[in-house]
Amino acid sequence: MSSLLTALSGTRPDHLPVWFMRQAGRSLPEYRASRHDTSILEACLEPELAAEITLQPVRRHRVDAAIFFSDIMTPLVLAGVDVDIEAGIGPVIAHPIRTAADVDALVAHELEDVSAIEAAVRLVVAELGDDTPLIGFAGAPFTLAAYLVEGRGSRDHLAARSMLHADPTSWHRLLDWCAGISGQFLTVQVDAGARAVQLFDSWAGSLTRADYVSSVAPHSAKALGSVEGRVPRIHFGTGTRHILADMAGLGVEAMGIDYRTPLDEAAALLPGVPLQGNIDPALLAAGWEPLEAHAVDVVERGRAAPAHIVNLGHGVPPTTDPGVLTELVAFLHQL
């Protein structure tokens, strides 16, 4: 069994498994060369290109897992939602969801042709072989809903949080739809050969615990439940220390921890749960000496968990020197 899957089972493997969120992306010159003038969403739906980008960091960095190259907006595109990713802005929804009528119109959409995703996953799995697993992923229902309601990324997600309280019926219909397409997106990847999945709830940290538990958690559980018993599931969010136990309680095999919460403290909050994380991405540009010391500290704190997958506490910044990541992987494998 691969080191990643061993760790996800709750057992410590012979060496620390390492992979990085956003490892396939703008930090790699080969990624920029591959994409040329292709948009991100177009690249996600070109099987050969998506597979090539997924495999690039595995070849370069010798990480222990590939993360499928896609975007949390891809299921929305496949469901016919008018969304684009604009440079310097991120996802932009042409017609934000603000009213009950908007929700009614949205939930009539269904995930359509997923053959490009299936083909890309199969290409990746064929090249990776048995030793390096592919991780599938999807955006969590709240994060998708936040983009749909706000229309684009937001600092505090006021419109989404207001809708949650102003119209709970429409809110739950919206989240249920988001959970459905996220779950289907995960299922497509697992059916095609992904051997683990991660659900990203990038914006859940903006919620109070009470709002998360009552108005979000049941929908995340639905998305995660789509592949329950088939592959190990990792749940990750940012700024989520106050809801870590609630997130873990939705039925996952491991929890991703962002860079704000030390792993030994997370382990105390989540006894018996394998952890993933949590090198601060800022340290990647701070020079080798502080990065090495920080990496050692993260690994030592991670010993408090039954198993530890080393990752960043968020995604790889696009300005990261790829050589630093390659050196960091080799160093972590020696610890």
Rosetta blueprint (number, residue, H / E / L):
1 M L
2 S L
3 S H
4 L H
5 L H
6 T H
7 A H
8 L H
9 S L
10 G L
11 T L
12 R L
13 P L
14 D L
15 H L
16 L L
17 P L
18 V E
19 W L
20 F L
21 M L
22 R L
23 Q L
24 A L
25 G L
26 R L
27 S L
28 L L
29 P H
30 E H
31 Y H
32 R H
33 A H
34 S H
35 R H
36 H L
37 D L
38 T L
39 S L
40 I H
41 L H
42 E H
43 A H
44 C H
45 L L
46 E L
47 P H
48 E H
49 L H
50 A H
51 A H
52 E H
53 I H
54 T H
55 L H
56 Q H
57 P H
58 V H
59 R H
60 R H
61 H H
62 R L
63 V L
64 D L
65 A L
66 A E
67 I E
68 F L
69 F L
70 S L
71 D L
72 I L
73 M L
74 T H
75 P H
76 L H
77 V H
78 L H
79 A L
80 G L
81 V L
82 D L
83 V E
84 D E
85 I E
86 E E
87 A L
88 G L
89 I L
90 G E
91 P E
92 V E
93 I E
94 A L
95 H L
96 P L
97 I L
98 R L
99 T L
100 A H
101 A H
102 D H
103 V H
104 D H
105 A H
106 L H
107 V L
108 A L
109 H L
110 E L
111 L L
112 E L
113 D L
114 V L
115 S H
116 A H
117 I H
118 E H
119 A H
120 A H
121 V H
122 R H
123 L H
124 V H
125 V H
126 A H
127 E H
128 L H
129 G L
130 D L
131 D L
132 T L
133 P L
134 L E
135 I E
136 G E
137 F E
138 A E
139 G E
140 A L
141 P H
142 F H
143 T H
144 L H
145 A H
146 A H
147 Y H
148 L H
149 V H
150 E H
151 G L
152 R E
153 G L
154 S L
155 R L
156 D L
157 H L
158 L H
159 A H
160 A H
161 R H
162 S H
163 M H
164 L H
165 H H
166 A H
167 D L
168 P H
169 T H
170 S H
171 W H
172 H H
173 R H
174 L H
175 L H
176 D H
177 W H
178 C H
179 A H
180 G H
181 I H
182 S H
183 G H
184 Q H
185 F H
186 L H
187 T H
188 V H
189 Q H
190 V H
191 D H
192 A L
193 G L
194 A L
195 R L
196 A E
197 V E
198 Q E
199 L E
200 F E
201 D E
202 S L
203 W L
204 A H
205 G H
206 S H
207 L L
208 T L
209 R H
210 A H
211 D H
212 Y H
213 V H
214 S H
215 S H
216 V L
217 A H
218 P H
219 H H
220 S H
221 A H
222 K H
223 A H
224 L H
225 G H
226 S L
227 V L
228 E L
229 G L
230 R L
231 V L
232 P L
233 R E
234 I E
235 H E
236 F E
237 G E
238 T L
239 G L
240 T L
241 R H
242 H H
243 I H
244 L H
245 A H
246 D H
247 M H
248 A H
249 G L
250 L L
251 G L
252 V L
253 E L
254 A E
255 M E
256 G E
257 I L
258 D L
259 Y L
260 R L
261 T L
262 P L
263 L H
264 D H
265 E H
266 A H
267 A H
268 A H
269 L H
270 L L
271 P L
272 G L
273 V L
274 P L
275 L E
276 Q E
277 G E
278 N E
279 I E
280 D L
281 P H
282 A H
283 L H
284 L H
285 A H
286 A L
287 G L
288 W H
289 E H
290 P H
291 L H
292 E H
293 A H
294 H H
295 A H
296 V H
297 D H
298 V H
299 V H
300 E H
301 R H
302 G H
303 R L
304 A L
305 A L
306 P L
307 A L
308 H E
309 I E
310 V E
311 N E
312 L E
313 G L
314 H L
315 G L
316 V L
317 P L
318 P L
319 T L
320 T L
321 D L
322 P H
323 G H
324 V H
325 L H
326 T H
327 E H
328 L H
329 V H
330 A H
331 F H
332 L H
333 H H
334 Q H
335 L L
